[in-house]
């Protein structure tokens, strides 16, 4: 497949994802959420960027990577049971993220974990530039906001992942 065909296919997938997000009913993000970046330099140098309420276990969206690994994993405990896809959009770019949900009995909730994603995907750059993200699964959609400090944390996370 030529690079121009791959590029057109990528544009089509992004457009379809954006259309699907626009058609989903919006569930506003709960108040008091903010972006938190944790870098662990202990055993393995890794980072977690989460959209969460401080000092709680409430994490709407979580991104994780190893330093220089150029791969990102996405997680969420807000998706419906059995979810196998999460759509994320920002700055006019949409991305369908495949993964799987599993029930975690200790905390009595479902947790979605993505497949490994290339950190060079255009959606990650769009997330670092955008004030508003949208994530959706099934018929539910959430809006996540980002202030300048949040966008700085997102940029730091991406630089860490790229090495």
Secondary structure, 3 states (H helix, E strand, C coil): CCHHHHHHHHHHHHHHHHHHHHHCEEEECCCCEEEEEEEECCCCCEEEEEEEECCCCCEEEEEEEECCCCEEEEEECCCCCCCCEEEEEECCEEEEEEEEEEEECCCCEEEEEECCEECCCHHHHHHHHCCEEEEEECCEEEEEECCHHHHHHHHHHHHHHHC
